[in-house]
């Protein structure tokens, strides 16, 4: 998606440790008109997959997932990262190691929101090592749901997540892939 590349170059910031900060439009402050366009692009990529639900993880994936869901006309289910008193006791549970936060945490989804009849599209903002995707796939498998596709806004192609998911046979489509971040410059694939 050329517009996403342009916005990354104009508004993104490269931080130490190959961290790309895009919080001015994607995961802190939301450019909802652009997110709507991203949702439309994701719909074009997966419209023939008979998606029944979109699955994501809190927090940064929710906005993109919601915009895509408007086009698919399906609900969004998101995995929670923390337990609360109002979370159902009957849950699917997995573990994620966060690349940007350098910590491990549990993710949970109530069993009443995923089942074996669901055809899922998994959406998130970034793909680095693929840990969040692996955990969401694990929750999907626990529910017996089928993963019809995975869509990521920004893939870090120089890390292993995308290659792993493709080697496992998943239908992975990224709106843009970064090949390299070096000396303050971004090279796109």
N, C-alpha and C positions, 0 to 999 in steps of 0.2 A: 504494500500500500504506500504509494509515493508520498501522499500527504502526511502519513505517520513519520516517514523518514525525515521529511522537511521539518516537522514540529520537533522531533527529537534533536535535530541539529540546532534549531533555533532556541529551544527552551530547555533541553536536557542538560544535565551536568554530570561529568565523569568524576567519580570519587575514588579514593584509594581502595585497592582491592577489587578492581573491575566492577565497581558498583555504578550503575547508571541511575541517576536521580531524575525522575520524571514527575515529581509531585506537583509541579505547577499546572499540569493538565490531566494526569491519569490516576494518581493514587493518594492525593491529599486535597488539592483543589481540583475540582472536576470541570472539564470543558465539555458540558453535556451535549452541545451540538456536534462536536467532533466525536464524542462517544457514541452518539446516535449513528453517525456515519460508519463507525467501526462495527457496530451491531449489524448494520445493513450489509456490510462486506462479509461478515461472518455468516449471515443468512445466505448470501449468494453461494458461499463455499459449501454449505451443508444442507441446502434446502431440499435436496432429494433423499435425505437420510431418515425421514419420518420421525424426527426428534419429538419425544413426549415431555422431556424435562431437560433443563440446563442445570448442570452441577458445577459449583465453584467452592472456593474456600474463603472464609472471611479474612481480611476485609477488602483488600485491593481488587479482587476479582468480581466483587458484587456489582459494581457500576457497569462494567462491560457486559457481564452476564445479563443484567436487567435490560440493557439496551438491545442486546441480541434477542432476548425473550419477547420483546415488543414485536419484532419481525416474525418470529416463529409462532407467536401466540401460545406460548407454553409457560408453565411456572418455572421459577428459579429455586433451587434448593442449595443452601450453602452449608458447608461443614463448619461447625463452631469450634473455636480453639480453647474455650474455657467452659467448665461446667458451671451451671447456675441452678438455683432452686426450681426454676420453671422448666428446665430441660427434662424431657421424658426419661424414664429409667430404662426403657427398652430401646437401646441405641446400637448403631454400628459404630465401631471405634477403630481408629488407626493412629499411627505415629508419623510425625513429620520432623525432619531436621531442616531448619530454616537456614538457607545460605546467607542471607543478609543479616539475620539476627544471631547466627551462630548458637542456636539452642534447639533443643528437641521439645516438642509438645504433642499432646493428644489432640486429635480432631474427632468430632462426633456428629452424627446425624440421627435424628429420630427415625426408627424403623417405619413409622407410618407415612414417611415422605418418599421412600424409595422401595421399589419392589421388582419382582421378576418380569413384569410387563413393561417396564420402563426402557426406552431407547434414549440413551443419554448423550448429550454434547457437553463435554467438560471444557470450561473456559477459565483462563487466568490471565493476569497482566504480564508476568515474566515466566520464562522457562530458562533455568540455569542448569542445575544438576538433575532436575526432574523429581525431586523428593516430594513435593506437594502433589504432583501428578500421580506418582506411584501410590501415595496414600489414598487419593480420591479413587483411583482404579481399584484399590483393595476394598474400599467401602462399597463400590459398585458391585464387585464380585460377591461380597458378603450378602448383598441384597438380591443377587441373581439377575441384576439389570445388565443390559448390553451397552457397551461403550461404542457408539456409532461414530464418534469423532472427538478430536481434541483441538481446540483453537486457542492460540496464545497471541497476545498483542505483540510482545517483543521476545524473540528467542535470542539467547546468547549462544550463537553457533560455535563459539570457541570453547564452550563447556559441553558436558556429555549428555545432558538431558534429552535433547532432540534426537541424537543418534540412537540412544537407548530405546526411546519410544518407537521410533521408526523400525528398529531391528525387531521389536516385539510385535510388529504388524499393525500398530495403531495408525489410523487415518489422522495424521497430524498436519494441521495447516496453521502457519504463523503469518500474521499480518506483515511483519518485517523480521528479518534475521540480521543480527550484527555479527560480522565476521571477526572484527578486531576493534579493541579500544586501546589506543596507544598514543602517548604524548598529547593527550587532550583531544584526540581526533577519533572519529568513529568511521569505520569502514563497513558498509553494508554488503551483504551477499547479493 
